[in-house]
Amino acid sequence: MIPDPEKVRVWDARAPAYDRLCRRWEIFSQLSNHLIDLLPASLQGPVLDIGAGAGLTSKILLARYPYCQAILIEPSEAMLDIARANLAGRPAKFLAMGLDRAAEHDLHAVAALASASMQFLDLEPAFATLARIIAPGGYVAFNLWWHHWEETAKRAMEGWRDVAESVCREAQLPLHVLPSRTPIPKTRIELTNASRRHGFELLSEHRDEYPTPIGFGVDFQAMEPNWPVKGCAPEVREALLTRIHELAQGKLEPLVSTRFLLQRTTEGR
């Protein structure tokens, strides 16, 4: 549950590009809105935004729930700086840290949200920490994208690869394959055991499928400055990306995400 310093450095570097990605592609606001849909309409009080990024989920929450306050937890200081600007004047608190340091701040909340961050947390210590923050009757809601949940992990979302390879062949340049590790998806038994042990009951679960432009995947890859071709001149890179987006235009693929709503009911088992 302690943030990986290397991942934090990566997201520090990506922060402006990630903010642009969230603004350009509606998939992020769709995921956040549907997650917030799970919360009761009468919700009031502080809400924890875990892995808050550039503050999109908190911004939507505060627009829909005028009697809530957002507590943004985000290990990337660069991300949090953008979130501060995006939420200027809103009732929000910003903490540059991971969930592992929550005890230092004596946090208390009526709910916790994690739109795109639960995959980074070990569920056992995460729910142990949330049990100290969320009072009985409070809620935890989170998304797991397709490759981070065992029941959808075989679904692929790599339409960007074919168009990028095609454009690089046209230009007679090698596509730079970014280093990646196959994520270990969360399992049903892992979620059930960790949540029940710390007094959380699963109230609802929804599998959502969003038709998503392949251009989203292109822009996600392009947050890495050495993609699609490593070391090329900026004008060459821009031309390649423009051509990739041209070929991707009008093409869609399904982004699958599962959202969960749990309620804190007891002191745990």
C-alpha angles and dihedrals in degrees: 000000000000109000115256106241092216092054090048090053090050093052092044087059093044097045100105092042091048091051089052090048091053091049096047101045120054093207090089094053090044091055093046094045094049090048091051089048087072093064121091115261091234095060115139133169138040118344123196116226106200115205088002096183112184092349102259097136092047091048091054092044093053092047091053099036109043093179095056130090123209125230107195117203113189128153094206110084090196091056091047092051089057091046090053090055093044092051099039110152094012124118096261139135121206124210121182098210146079127268088261090076096051093108090062089066099041091231123193125182142167091222143004127215130196112177100169107000113066090092089067094057131081101234098219098059091034093060091041089057094043090052088063092048104039115065120220108285093032126118143236118198126179145159128229114197117223098269093048097057121068094223095057102026094109091062112103130211106185105121088129090067097066094049093044092050090048093052093046090051090052090052093042090235128129117252108237108233108212117226111255141169122218104246119237103236123227113253133222093239092048092053094043095049097044096046097045093045090060099041104266124135123202106238101175144356128194131187110210128191117198121192099227130188115248085229088074090062090047092054091045090056091044092063082084105079093213093060134133092011123013118238099358123145116272093246091051091050092049091051091050093050091048090052092047090053090049091056092043093051112124095005119124136187130183120262107202121202133169120212125200133196119198130178128212105236110156144005089272135252 
